[in-house]
Amino acid sequence: MLRIRALAMSGEPDNPLLGRWGERRRRPRRTLPVWVWPLSALAVIAALVFAVWNAHRSHSWRPPSGAPHFSSCTFGGRLDAWCARLGVAADPRKPRGRTISLRIAVLPATKRPAAGALFYLEGGPGGAATASALRVNDLFAEVLRTRDVVLVDQRGTGGSGLLACPNVYVREKDAKAVTAYLRACLASHDADPRLYTTSVVAHDLETVRRTLGYGKIDLYGGSYGVTLAEAFVHRYPESVRSLVLDSGSLPNVRIYDASARNAERALDLQLARCAASPACKRAYPDPRRQLDALLARPPRVVSLPSGKVVMSANDVAWTVDWLSETAESADVIPFALNAAAHGDFTTLAETYGGQLGGSNLDSLSRLLPFWSIVCSEPWASFDPGRTARAGRGSYLLRAAVARARLFRSACRVVPRNRARPDVGVVRAPTLLLSGGADPLDPPANLRGWRHVFPNGRSIVVAGAGHGTIEYACVQTLIARFVARAGASGIDASCARHVPLPAFLTG
C-alpha cells in the first residue's frame, strides 16, 4: 500500500451508555422523583460555569494590531476558537506575485495574557491541522491553561487552497495507472508542485508567527510534523522557544528504505508481548509461523457485506503493518492471523478495505502536496535496492520493495524541488518522544540525536506505537516541558508503564 507518515487523530467514540439509554429507562411517572430537583440545579450551575469560562476564554483573546481579521469560529459544535485567513506569497522569492490564502485557527489560553503560543504541526504529509482542532483541544488541555495553541492548514491542504486530485478509483498497485493519474491531476491545477514542499511551508509558519505578533514559539510536531518542525528550527532558530518531536526521525534518515526492517522489529516486540501473556500465548502459540504461511498463499477473495476484497500476500503484509502502528490496534494481530490461518479472512479484509483503501489510493495520496513532498525530499527517498538490503528477512520485504518501485516510477512525472537534508546543531530545548514498538519512526531512527539536539531529552514510551501523545502520561510530560522550556528535572518514569491493552483472545 502507499503507506505514509501520519499521526491519526480519530474522532470521539460514541458513548455506549447513552446509546442504550432507551433500553433501560422506566415507564414515565406522573410526578418527578425528589432527587431530580437538586440534580437539575447542579446541572444548571455547571452549565453556567462552563458557559462563562468558555466565553471568557474565547472572547477575551484579541488579535494583535496589524493581524488579519479574526472572527469567532466553532469546531464540532462545542469548541469556540478564533479563525482568520492570511495571504502569503505563493513563491517566497516573489513577494509581489500570486498569493495563497492560509486558514488559521487560534485556541486561546484560559489565562490572559497568554505566556506565549504553541504551534501544532499535523502529520501526513497532507494533513490539515484545523481538522484536528477538537482532539488538539483535549490533548493539550494543560498547555492551553497558559498558552495559545495555533493551527495552520499547510498550503495545498484543508482550508489553505486545497490541491486535490479527482476522487476516482485508481488501483494503487498499478504503477502505470498511478503515474497516469498524477499526470492528469498535475495538468488540471495551475500550481507549481515545487512550491509545496516542507521548506516553503516552514516559511509560511514564520510569516504567521510574525503576523500574529508572537515572540519565540513552542512547536509540537507528530510524525511528518516532526520533519516540518525540524525544517522550521533549522531555518528560524531565533523564533523557537522549545520543540516537542513526537514519533519522528532525524532529518538524514531515509525512513522508507528502512521500513521493512523497522516493521519486523515492531512486530517482534508486539508478538513477544503476546507470548509473555499466558492467555495470549495459550490461544496463539505461534502467530509468526501463521503469518509466514499466509504470505506463501495465493491471493484470496473475501466476501464482505460491503463487497468483495482481494487479499494478496502483500495486502496481508500491509494490513499487519497498519495494525502494528499502535498498541491499541496491535492487540488484534494474533487473533486475525489465527482466524485467517483457519480460513476466516474477515478481520484482515475488513481492516484492509476500511483502513487502507482496499487497493485504492487513500485520501492523502490524492493530494498534490503529498506527492510534492515525498518526491522531492531526501527523507522520503524510495530506493528498491536499499529497501531490499535493509529489510532482508522481514515479512514486509516484498511489499516494501514493490512500493519503492511504484513511487520511483510515479515521481518521475512530478516536478521536484531538490531539497537537502536539514543539518546542523539545534540549540533550542527539545523533547524527543518515540514509541518503543513504533514500526514507522522507531527509537533507532533517532540514533545520534545528542549531536543534533544537545539540549534535548529522549523519552521512549514502552510498548507504544506511532504517536505517543494519546497517553495521559505523555500529555503531562509535554505540558511540564513546555512550561519550563526544558526537560531537566522532569520525572518521566510513567513512560515506562503506560497502560497497554490486552490481546484479543476470543
VEXRO-436699 format. One record per residue (C-alpha): residue in three letters; x, y, z; chain. Coordinates in pm, whole numbers. Example, Ala and Ser with C-alpha at 12.3 -4.5 7.8 and 13.67 -1.06 7.14 Angstrom:
<nodes>
NODE | type | X | Y | Z | mol
NODE | ALA | 1230 | -450 | 780 | A
NODE | SER | 1367 | -106 | 714 | A
</nodes>
This chain:
<nodes>
NODE | type | X | Y | Z | mol
NODE | MET | 0 | 0 | 0 | A
NODE | LEU | 101 | 364 | -36 | A
NODE | ARG | 193 | 398 | 329 | A
NODE | ILE | 262 | 749 | 460 | A
NODE | ARG | 383 | 918 | 777 | A
NODE | ALA | 64 | 1010 | 953 | A
NODE | LEU | -39 | 1075 | 1311 | A
NODE | ALA | -405 | 965 | 1313 | A
NODE | MET | -640 | 1191 | 1503 | A
NODE | SER | -956 | 988 | 1549 | A
NODE | GLY | -1292 | 1128 | 1649 | A
NODE | GLU | -1461 | 1068 | 1979 | A
NODE | PRO | -1625 | 726 | 2025 | A
NODE | ASP | -1999 | 706 | 2080 | A
NODE | ASN | -2099 | 671 | 2443 | A
NODE | PRO | -2240 | 317 | 2483 | A
NODE | LEU | -2435 | 418 | 2794 | A
NODE | LEU | -2617 | 693 | 2608 | A
NODE | GLY | -2663 | 470 | 2305 | A
NODE | ARG | -2855 | 211 | 2513 | A
NODE | TRP | -3037 | 454 | 2740 | A
NODE | GLY | -3369 | 388 | 2570 | A
NODE | GLU | -3349 | 17 | 2650 | A
NODE | ARG | -3320 | 73 | 3025 | A
NODE | ARG | -3540 | 371 | 3107 | A
NODE | ARG | -3853 | 313 | 3314 | A
NODE | ARG | -4207 | 398 | 3221 | A
NODE | PRO | -4283 | 770 | 3272 | A
NODE | ARG | -4420 | 869 | 3612 | A
NODE | ARG | -4688 | 1128 | 3685 | A
NODE | THR | -4461 | 1318 | 3926 | A
NODE | LEU | -4088 | 1369 | 3920 | A
NODE | PRO | -3882 | 1194 | 4190 | A
NODE | VAL | -3744 | 1427 | 4457 | A
NODE | TRP | -3379 | 1368 | 4360 | A
NODE | VAL | -3437 | 1525 | 4018 | A
NODE | TRP | -3460 | 1879 | 4154 | A
NODE | PRO | -3117 | 1906 | 4323 | A
NODE | LEU | -2960 | 1720 | 4031 | A
NODE | SER | -3117 | 1964 | 3785 | A
NODE | ALA | -2995 | 2259 | 3988 | A
NODE | LEU | -2640 | 2124 | 3986 | A
NODE | ALA | -2659 | 2067 | 3610 | A
NODE | VAL | -2775 | 2425 | 3551 | A
NODE | ILE | -2495 | 2565 | 3769 | A
NODE | ALA | -2235 | 2350 | 3591 | A
NODE | ALA | -2365 | 2463 | 3252 | A
NODE | LEU | -2350 | 2829 | 3354 | A
NODE | VAL | -1995 | 2791 | 3488 | A
NODE | PHE | -1883 | 2622 | 3166 | A
NODE | ALA | -2053 | 2886 | 2951 | A
NODE | VAL | -1887 | 3170 | 3142 | A
NODE | TRP | -1548 | 3000 | 3128 | A
NODE | ASN | -1572 | 2921 | 2758 | A
NODE | ALA | -1696 | 3270 | 2673 | A
NODE | HIS | -1416 | 3427 | 2876 | A
NODE | ARG | -1158 | 3206 | 2713 | A
NODE | SER | -1272 | 3264 | 2356 | A
NODE | HIS | -1376 | 3626 | 2371 | A
NODE | SER | -1103 | 3766 | 2594 | A
NODE | TRP | -847 | 3691 | 2323 | A
NODE | ARG | -791 | 3966 | 2073 | A
NODE | PRO | -564 | 3952 | 1767 | A
NODE | PRO | -262 | 4181 | 1777 | A
NODE | SER | -255 | 4508 | 1590 | A
NODE | GLY | -189 | 4456 | 1220 | A
NODE | ALA | -305 | 4093 | 1223 | A
NODE | PRO | -559 | 3965 | 969 | A
NODE | HIS | -927 | 3992 | 1055 | A
NODE | PHE | -1023 | 3722 | 1308 | A
NODE | SER | -1376 | 3607 | 1375 | A
NODE | SER | -1523 | 3360 | 1619 | A
NODE | CYS | -1549 | 3006 | 1485 | A
NODE | THR | -1676 | 2677 | 1625 | A
NODE | PHE | -1545 | 2323 | 1578 | A
NODE | GLY | -1775 | 2028 | 1627 | A
NODE | GLY | -2043 | 2250 | 1774 | A
NODE | ARG | -1866 | 2266 | 2110 | A
NODE | LEU | -1524 | 2427 | 2071 | A
NODE | ASP | -1504 | 2802 | 2023 | A
NODE | ALA | -1190 | 2949 | 1869 | A
NODE | TRP | -1074 | 3241 | 1658 | A
NODE | CYS | -1022 | 3190 | 1285 | A
NODE | ALA | -871 | 3401 | 1010 | A
NODE | ARG | -721 | 3384 | 665 | A
NODE | LEU | -375 | 3512 | 579 | A
NODE | GLY | -244 | 3568 | 227 | A
NODE | VAL | 116 | 3456 | 175 | A
NODE | ALA | 331 | 3465 | -137 | A
NODE | ALA | 292 | 3151 | -346 | A
NODE | ASP | 664 | 3181 | -423 | A
NODE | PRO | 856 | 3330 | -127 | A
NODE | ARG | 1115 | 3459 | -375 | A
NODE | LYS | 845 | 3671 | -540 | A
NODE | PRO | 667 | 3855 | -257 | A
NODE | ARG | 465 | 4067 | -503 | A
NODE | GLY | 343 | 3772 | -706 | A
NODE | ARG | 50 | 3535 | -669 | A
NODE | THR | -72 | 3462 | -315 | A
NODE | ILE | -213 | 3163 | -129 | A
NODE | SER | -474 | 3207 | 145 | A
NODE | LEU | -387 | 3012 | 461 | A
NODE | ARG | -650 | 2907 | 711 | A
NODE | ILE | -551 | 2981 | 1073 | A
NODE | ALA | -725 | 2887 | 1397 | A
NODE | VAL | -620 | 3005 | 1742 | A
NODE | LEU | -733 | 2817 | 2053 | A
NODE | PRO | -684 | 3089 | 2317 | A
NODE | ALA | -525 | 3018 | 2652 | A
NODE | THR | -750 | 3025 | 2955 | A
NODE | LYS | -516 | 3257 | 3141 | A
NODE | ARG | -481 | 3607 | 2998 | A
NODE | PRO | -245 | 3740 | 2892 | A
NODE | ALA | -108 | 3418 | 2749 | A
NODE | ALA | 252 | 3328 | 2827 | A
NODE | GLY | 310 | 3251 | 2457 | A
NODE | ALA | 193 | 3021 | 2180 | A
NODE | LEU | 242 | 2660 | 2079 | A
NODE | PHE | 211 | 2583 | 1707 | A
NODE | TYR | 64 | 2237 | 1641 | A
NODE | LEU | 206 | 2072 | 1327 | A
NODE | GLU | -7 | 1796 | 1175 | A
NODE | GLY | 116 | 1465 | 1035 | A
NODE | GLY | 81 | 1343 | 679 | A
NODE | PRO | 226 | 1493 | 473 | A
NODE | GLY | -102 | 1648 | 372 | A
NODE | GLY | -296 | 1653 | 697 | A
NODE | ALA | -487 | 1973 | 775 | A
NODE | ALA | -418 | 2098 | 1129 | A
NODE | THR | -757 | 2264 | 1181 | A
NODE | ALA | -932 | 1931 | 1113 | A
NODE | SER | -779 | 1810 | 1441 | A
NODE | ALA | -894 | 2108 | 1649 | A
NODE | LEU | -1119 | 1907 | 1881 | A
NODE | ARG | -851 | 1648 | 1952 | A
NODE | VAL | -583 | 1912 | 1995 | A
NODE | ASN | -803 | 2097 | 2244 | A
NODE | ASP | -830 | 1776 | 2451 | A
NODE | LEU | -470 | 1659 | 2418 | A
NODE | PHE | -318 | 1998 | 2502 | A
NODE | ALA | -561 | 2092 | 2779 | A
NODE | GLU | -278 | 2153 | 3028 | A
NODE | VAL | -77 | 2361 | 2780 | A
NODE | LEU | -386 | 2568 | 2698 | A
NODE | ARG | -407 | 2694 | 3053 | A
NODE | THR | -123 | 2938 | 2987 | A
NODE | ARG | -51 | 2930 | 2612 | A
NODE | ASP | -244 | 2981 | 2292 | A
NODE | VAL | -239 | 2688 | 2052 | A
NODE | VAL | -215 | 2788 | 1685 | A
NODE | LEU | -331 | 2562 | 1400 | A
NODE | VAL | -236 | 2639 | 1040 | A
NODE | ASP | -351 | 2430 | 744 | A
NODE | GLN | -37 | 2397 | 538 | A
NODE | ARG | -61 | 2524 | 182 | A
NODE | GLY | -248 | 2296 | -55 | A
NODE | THR | -437 | 2118 | 226 | A
NODE | GLY | -762 | 2168 | 417 | A
NODE | GLY | -872 | 2531 | 400 | A
NODE | SER | -546 | 2660 | 252 | A
NODE | GLY | -604 | 2631 | -122 | A
NODE | LEU | -670 | 2258 | -129 | A
NODE | LEU | -496 | 2087 | -423 | A
NODE | ALA | -680 | 1758 | -452 | A
NODE | CYS | -685 | 1510 | -738 | A
NODE | PRO | -1016 | 1364 | -859 | A
NODE | ASN | -1179 | 1113 | -626 | A
NODE | VAL | -1189 | 825 | -872 | A
NODE | TYR | -1078 | 466 | -834 | A
NODE | VAL | -708 | 415 | -900 | A
NODE | ARG | -550 | 77 | -841 | A
NODE | GLU | -260 | 174 | -617 | A
NODE | LYS | -54 | -133 | -709 | A
NODE | ASP | -52 | -38 | -1076 | A
NODE | ALA | 244 | 198 | -1136 | A
NODE | LYS | 121 | 295 | -1482 | A
NODE | ALA | -227 | 380 | -1352 | A
NODE | VAL | -90 | 586 | -1063 | A
NODE | THR | 152 | 769 | -1293 | A
NODE | ALA | -122 | 849 | -1546 | A
NODE | TYR | -349 | 967 | -1263 | A
NODE | LEU | -81 | 1203 | -1131 | A
NODE | ARG | -3 | 1340 | -1475 | A
NODE | ALA | -369 | 1423 | -1533 | A
NODE | CYS | -404 | 1576 | -1187 | A
NODE | LEU | -99 | 1798 | -1236 | A
NODE | ALA | -239 | 1921 | -1568 | A
NODE | SER | -570 | 2014 | -1401 | A
NODE | HIS | -413 | 2252 | -1144 | A
NODE | ASP | -247 | 2586 | -1209 | A
NODE | ALA | 10 | 2536 | -933 | A
NODE | ASP | 382 | 2462 | -923 | A
NODE | PRO | 435 | 2148 | -707 | A
NODE | ARG | 784 | 2270 | -621 | A
NODE | LEU | 627 | 2543 | -407 | A
NODE | TYR | 452 | 2298 | -172 | A
NODE | THR | 749 | 2132 | -7 | A
NODE | THR | 841 | 2141 | 361 | A
NODE | SER | 1085 | 2431 | 344 | A
NODE | VAL | 820 | 2656 | 185 | A
NODE | VAL | 564 | 2551 | 447 | A
NODE | ALA | 818 | 2645 | 716 | A
NODE | HIS | 840 | 2991 | 559 | A
NODE | ASP | 460 | 3018 | 580 | A
NODE | LEU | 468 | 2934 | 952 | A
NODE | GLU | 728 | 3202 | 1016 | A
NODE | THR | 507 | 3451 | 831 | A
NODE | VAL | 213 | 3353 | 1051 | A
NODE | ARG | 423 | 3386 | 1367 | A
NODE | ARG | 542 | 3734 | 1277 | A
NODE | THR | 199 | 3850 | 1159 | A
NODE | LEU | 28 | 3738 | 1479 | A
NODE | GLY | 293 | 3913 | 1685 | A
NODE | TYR | 422 | 3614 | 1880 | A
NODE | GLY | 781 | 3612 | 2002 | A
NODE | LYS | 958 | 3281 | 2037 | A
NODE | ILE | 710 | 2997 | 1995 | A
NODE | ASP | 688 | 2636 | 2109 | A
NODE | LEU | 638 | 2373 | 1841 | A
NODE | TYR | 473 | 2032 | 1864 | A
NODE | GLY | 513 | 1805 | 1563 | A
NODE | GLY | 382 | 1450 | 1526 | A
NODE | SER | 508 | 1210 | 1257 | A
NODE | TYR | 554 | 1426 | 943 | A
NODE | GLY | 502 | 1724 | 1172 | A
NODE | VAL | 843 | 1637 | 1320 | A
NODE | THR | 1000 | 1684 | 976 | A
NODE | LEU | 830 | 2022 | 945 | A
NODE | ALA | 937 | 2127 | 1297 | A
NODE | GLU | 1298 | 2030 | 1219 | A
NODE | ALA | 1288 | 2230 | 896 | A
NODE | PHE | 1146 | 2531 | 1080 | A
NODE | VAL | 1402 | 2535 | 1361 | A
NODE | HIS | 1694 | 2498 | 1121 | A
NODE | ARG | 1574 | 2798 | 919 | A
NODE | TYR | 1441 | 3017 | 1200 | A
NODE | PRO | 1627 | 2918 | 1519 | A
NODE | GLU | 1567 | 3258 | 1679 | A
NODE | SER | 1190 | 3206 | 1652 | A
NODE | VAL | 1181 | 2886 | 1858 | A
NODE | ARG | 1149 | 2861 | 2235 | A
NODE | SER | 1117 | 2481 | 2256 | A
NODE | LEU | 1042 | 2174 | 2042 | A
NODE | VAL | 837 | 1861 | 2108 | A
NODE | LEU | 908 | 1595 | 1845 | A
NODE | ASP | 666 | 1303 | 1871 | A
NODE | SER | 727 | 987 | 1666 | A
NODE | GLY | 968 | 1123 | 1408 | A
NODE | SER | 1318 | 1065 | 1275 | A
NODE | LEU | 1633 | 1267 | 1232 | A
NODE | PRO | 1636 | 1466 | 905 | A
NODE | ASN | 1903 | 1248 | 741 | A
NODE | VAL | 1717 | 918 | 797 | A
NODE | ARG | 1557 | 770 | 485 | A
NODE | ILE | 1258 | 622 | 662 | A
NODE | TYR | 1108 | 427 | 371 | A
NODE | ASP | 1433 | 248 | 291 | A
NODE | ALA | 1429 | 116 | 648 | A
NODE | SER | 1054 | 49 | 660 | A
NODE | ALA | 1067 | -330 | 620 | A
NODE | ARG | 1336 | -368 | 885 | A
NODE | ASN | 1150 | -143 | 1129 | A
NODE | ALA | 820 | -323 | 1066 | A
NODE | GLU | 984 | -655 | 1150 | A
NODE | ARG | 1125 | -520 | 1477 | A
NODE | ALA | 789 | -375 | 1582 | A
NODE | LEU | 603 | -699 | 1510 | A
NODE | ASP | 864 | -899 | 1703 | A
NODE | LEU | 810 | -676 | 2007 | A
NODE | GLN | 433 | -700 | 1987 | A
NODE | LEU | 432 | -1078 | 1945 | A
NODE | ALA | 679 | -1106 | 2234 | A
NODE | ARG | 426 | -918 | 2446 | A
NODE | CYS | 164 | -1172 | 2339 | A
NODE | ALA | 398 | -1459 | 2435 | A
NODE | ALA | 450 | -1300 | 2777 | A
NODE | SER | 73 | -1309 | 2838 | A
NODE | PRO | -42 | -1659 | 2944 | A
NODE | ALA | -385 | -1612 | 2789 | A
NODE | CYS | -245 | -1486 | 2455 | A
NODE | LYS | 26 | -1750 | 2437 | A
NODE | ARG | -225 | -2025 | 2512 | A
NODE | ALA | -464 | -1900 | 2241 | A
NODE | TYR | -196 | -1827 | 1979 | A
NODE | PRO | 121 | -2032 | 2034 | A
NODE | ASP | 295 | -1929 | 1709 | A
NODE | PRO | 137 | -1633 | 1521 | A
NODE | ARG | 457 | -1557 | 1331 | A
NODE | ARG | 460 | -1901 | 1173 | A
NODE | GLN | 97 | -1845 | 1074 | A
NODE | LEU | 189 | -1513 | 911 | A
NODE | ASP | 467 | -1677 | 708 | A
NODE | ALA | 220 | -1941 | 589 | A
NODE | LEU | -33 | -1675 | 486 | A
NODE | LEU | 232 | -1485 | 290 | A
NODE | ALA | 309 | -1801 | 92 | A
NODE | ARG | -52 | -1847 | -22 | A
NODE | PRO | -204 | -1722 | -349 | A
NODE | PRO | -446 | -1425 | -343 | A
NODE | ARG | -773 | -1483 | -164 | A
NODE | VAL | -1113 | -1333 | -250 | A
NODE | VAL | -1303 | -1238 | 66 | A
NODE | SER | -1674 | -1157 | 60 | A
NODE | LEU | -1779 | -880 | 298 | A
NODE | PRO | -2113 | -701 | 338 | A
NODE | SER | -1950 | -403 | 162 | A
NODE | GLY | -1836 | -615 | -132 | A
NODE | LYS | -1554 | -845 | -233 | A
NODE | VAL | -1194 | -777 | -129 | A
NODE | VAL | -893 | -947 | -287 | A
NODE | MET | -620 | -1017 | -33 | A
NODE | SER | -278 | -1086 | -187 | A
NODE | ALA | 32 | -1167 | 18 | A
NODE | ASN | 139 | -801 | 1 | A
NODE | ASP | -207 | -692 | 114 | A
NODE | VAL | -184 | -921 | 417 | A
NODE | ALA | 160 | -778 | 497 | A
NODE | TRP | 43 | -415 | 472 | A
NODE | THR | -259 | -493 | 689 | A
NODE | VAL | -40 | -641 | 963 | A
NODE | ASP | 191 | -340 | 933 | A
NODE | TRP | -101 | -100 | 974 | A
NODE | LEU | -233 | -291 | 1276 | A
NODE | SER | 112 | -276 | 1435 | A
NODE | GLU | 121 | 106 | 1430 | A
NODE | THR | -43 | 135 | 1771 | A
NODE | ALA | -69 | -95 | 2072 | A
NODE | GLU | -445 | -44 | 2059 | A
NODE | SER | -471 | -199 | 1711 | A
NODE | ALA | -183 | -447 | 1752 | A
NODE | ASP | -388 | -632 | 2013 | A
NODE | VAL | -591 | -789 | 1731 | A
NODE | ILE | -296 | -918 | 1523 | A
NODE | PRO | -265 | -1270 | 1676 | A
NODE | PHE | -643 | -1317 | 1657 | A
NODE | ALA | -659 | -1202 | 1294 | A
NODE | LEU | -367 | -1420 | 1185 | A
NODE | ASN | -507 | -1724 | 1362 | A
NODE | ALA | -851 | -1672 | 1207 | A
NODE | ALA | -701 | -1633 | 856 | A
NODE | ALA | -483 | -1939 | 905 | A
NODE | HIS | -806 | -2133 | 966 | A
NODE | GLY | -977 | -1985 | 659 | A
NODE | ASP | -1152 | -1678 | 804 | A
NODE | PHE | -1000 | -1364 | 649 | A
NODE | THR | -1280 | -1135 | 767 | A
NODE | THR | -1077 | -931 | 1019 | A
NODE | LEU | -782 | -884 | 784 | A
NODE | ALA | -1007 | -800 | 488 | A
NODE | GLU | -1221 | -552 | 683 | A
NODE | THR | -909 | -374 | 805 | A
NODE | TYR | -755 | -371 | 459 | A
NODE | GLY | -1072 | -241 | 294 | A
NODE | GLY | -1170 | 5 | 565 | A
NODE | GLN | -835 | 148 | 673 | A
NODE | LEU | -606 | 100 | 373 | A
NODE | GLY | -847 | 167 | 90 | A
NODE | GLY | -872 | -187 | -35 | A
NODE | SER | -622 | -141 | -322 | A
NODE | ASN | -745 | 211 | -393 | A
NODE | LEU | -543 | 530 | -340 | A
NODE | ASP | -604 | 670 | 7 | A
NODE | SER | -711 | 1027 | 85 | A
NODE | LEU | -365 | 1179 | 140 | A
NODE | SER | -231 | 1013 | -175 | A
NODE | ARG | -488 | 1220 | -365 | A
NODE | LEU | -326 | 1548 | -260 | A
NODE | LEU | -59 | 1716 | -470 | A
NODE | PRO | 132 | 1841 | -162 | A
NODE | PHE | 179 | 1480 | -56 | A
NODE | TRP | 348 | 1396 | -386 | A
NODE | SER | 542 | 1722 | -394 | A
NODE | ILE | 698 | 1637 | -58 | A
NODE | VAL | 764 | 1264 | -92 | A
NODE | CYS | 904 | 1305 | -444 | A
NODE | SER | 1139 | 1593 | -352 | A
NODE | GLU | 1276 | 1536 | -4 | A
NODE | PRO | 1565 | 1307 | 94 | A
NODE | TRP | 1395 | 1154 | 398 | A
NODE | ALA | 1125 | 1014 | 167 | A
NODE | SER | 1357 | 869 | -96 | A
NODE | PHE | 1246 | 534 | -233 | A
NODE | ASP | 1531 | 300 | -330 | A
NODE | PRO | 1426 | -62 | -402 | A
NODE | GLY | 1784 | -186 | -360 | A
NODE | ARG | 1837 | -21 | -23 | A
NODE | THR | 1495 | -136 | 94 | A
NODE | ALA | 1575 | -495 | 0 | A
NODE | ARG | 1916 | -495 | 169 | A
NODE | ALA | 1793 | -335 | 490 | A
NODE | GLY | 1479 | -548 | 516 | A
NODE | ARG | 1618 | -892 | 440 | A
NODE | GLY | 1411 | -1148 | 631 | A
NODE | SER | 1123 | -911 | 707 | A
NODE | TYR | 764 | -1013 | 649 | A
NODE | LEU | 714 | -673 | 479 | A
NODE | LEU | 1010 | -706 | 240 | A
NODE | ARG | 829 | -784 | -86 | A
NODE | ALA | 555 | -530 | -21 | A
NODE | ALA | 804 | -253 | 70 | A
NODE | VAL | 1020 | -317 | -237 | A
NODE | ALA | 710 | -310 | -462 | A
NODE | ARG | 609 | 23 | -309 | A
NODE | ALA | 956 | 167 | -362 | A
NODE | ARG | 941 | 74 | -730 | A
NODE | LEU | 595 | 225 | -770 | A
NODE | PHE | 692 | 555 | -606 | A
NODE | ARG | 1013 | 580 | -803 | A
NODE | SER | 811 | 541 | -1124 | A
NODE | ALA | 530 | 780 | -1025 | A
NODE | CYS | 765 | 1053 | -902 | A
NODE | ARG | 919 | 1087 | -1248 | A
NODE | VAL | 619 | 1296 | -1358 | A
NODE | VAL | 617 | 1525 | -1051 | A
NODE | PRO | 824 | 1846 | -1082 | A
NODE | ARG | 1066 | 1835 | -789 | A
NODE | ASN | 1225 | 2090 | -564 | A
NODE | ARG | 1558 | 1924 | -493 | A
NODE | ALA | 1579 | 1962 | -118 | A
NODE | ARG | 1878 | 1886 | 100 | A
NODE | PRO | 1858 | 1733 | 448 | A
NODE | ASP | 1845 | 1989 | 727 | A
NODE | VAL | 2180 | 1964 | 905 | A
NODE | GLY | 2338 | 2148 | 1194 | A
NODE | VAL | 2303 | 2174 | 1568 | A
NODE | VAL | 1972 | 2280 | 1723 | A
NODE | ARG | 2020 | 2472 | 2049 | A
NODE | ALA | 1653 | 2502 | 2145 | A
NODE | PRO | 1536 | 2274 | 2429 | A
NODE | THR | 1391 | 1965 | 2263 | A
NODE | LEU | 1179 | 1676 | 2388 | A
NODE | LEU | 1207 | 1371 | 2163 | A
NODE | LEU | 927 | 1117 | 2212 | A
NODE | SER | 918 | 776 | 2048 | A
NODE | GLY | 713 | 461 | 2084 | A
NODE | GLY | 913 | 156 | 2183 | A
NODE | ALA | 727 | -56 | 1926 | A
NODE | ASP | 681 | 205 | 1651 | A
NODE | PRO | 709 | 42 | 1303 | A
NODE | LEU | 746 | 378 | 1120 | A
NODE | ASP | 975 | 600 | 1329 | A
NODE | PRO | 1127 | 378 | 1599 | A
NODE | PRO | 1390 | 493 | 1853 | A
NODE | ALA | 1659 | 362 | 1617 | A
NODE | ASN | 1571 | 640 | 1371 | A
NODE | LEU | 1687 | 891 | 1634 | A
NODE | ARG | 2028 | 733 | 1682 | A
NODE | GLY | 2283 | 1011 | 1731 | A
NODE | TRP | 2022 | 1267 | 1840 | A
NODE | ARG | 2253 | 1418 | 2104 | A
NODE | HIS | 2476 | 1557 | 1830 | A
NODE | VAL | 2180 | 1738 | 1673 | A
NODE | PHE | 1990 | 1834 | 1989 | A
NODE | PRO | 2249 | 1889 | 2265 | A
NODE | ASN | 1980 | 2049 | 2484 | A
NODE | GLY | 1737 | 1766 | 2421 | A
NODE | ARG | 1598 | 1470 | 2608 | A
NODE | SER | 1480 | 1146 | 2452 | A
NODE | ILE | 1197 | 952 | 2614 | A
NODE | VAL | 1088 | 611 | 2487 | A
NODE | VAL | 730 | 517 | 2575 | A
NODE | ALA | 744 | 145 | 2643 | A
NODE | GLY | 524 | -64 | 2415 | A
NODE | ALA | 372 | 235 | 2237 | A
NODE | GLY | 347 | 256 | 1860 | A
NODE | HIS | 336 | 553 | 1623 | A
NODE | GLY | 220 | 858 | 1817 | A
NODE | THR | 264 | 879 | 2194 | A
NODE | ILE | 57 | 1185 | 2287 | A
NODE | GLU | -258 | 977 | 2325 | A
NODE | TYR | -128 | 866 | 2666 | A
NODE | ALA | -216 | 1090 | 2962 | A
NODE | CYS | 136 | 1046 | 3099 | A
NODE | VAL | 285 | 1194 | 2783 | A
NODE | GLN | 39 | 1485 | 2780 | A
NODE | THR | 155 | 1576 | 3130 | A
NODE | LEU | 522 | 1544 | 3033 | A
NODE | ILE | 468 | 1774 | 2735 | A
NODE | ALA | 286 | 2032 | 2946 | A
NODE | ARG | 565 | 2038 | 3205 | A
NODE | PHE | 833 | 2056 | 2938 | A
NODE | VAL | 665 | 2346 | 2759 | A
NODE | ALA | 609 | 2532 | 3086 | A
NODE | ARG | 980 | 2509 | 3169 | A
NODE | ALA | 1116 | 2519 | 2813 | A
NODE | GLY | 1334 | 2227 | 2918 | A
NODE | ALA | 1315 | 1868 | 3038 | A
NODE | SER | 1572 | 1873 | 3317 | A
NODE | GLY | 1422 | 1757 | 3644 | A
NODE | ILE | 1106 | 1616 | 3484 | A
NODE | ASP | 1021 | 1268 | 3613 | A
NODE | ALA | 945 | 1056 | 3307 | A
NODE | SER | 915 | 721 | 3486 | A
NODE | CYS | 546 | 697 | 3390 | A
NODE | ALA | 654 | 647 | 3026 | A
NODE | ARG | 786 | 303 | 3123 | A
NODE | HIS | 445 | 196 | 3248 | A
NODE | VAL | 178 | 329 | 3013 | A
NODE | PRO | -133 | 109 | 3011 | A
NODE | LEU | -135 | -126 | 2713 | A
NODE | PRO | -448 | -316 | 2605 | A
NODE | ALA | -480 | -689 | 2648 | A
NODE | PHE | -469 | -902 | 2332 | A
NODE | LEU | -799 | -1018 | 2184 | A
NODE | THR | -831 | -1388 | 2260 | A
NODE | GLY | -1190 | -1469 | 2180 | A
</nodes>
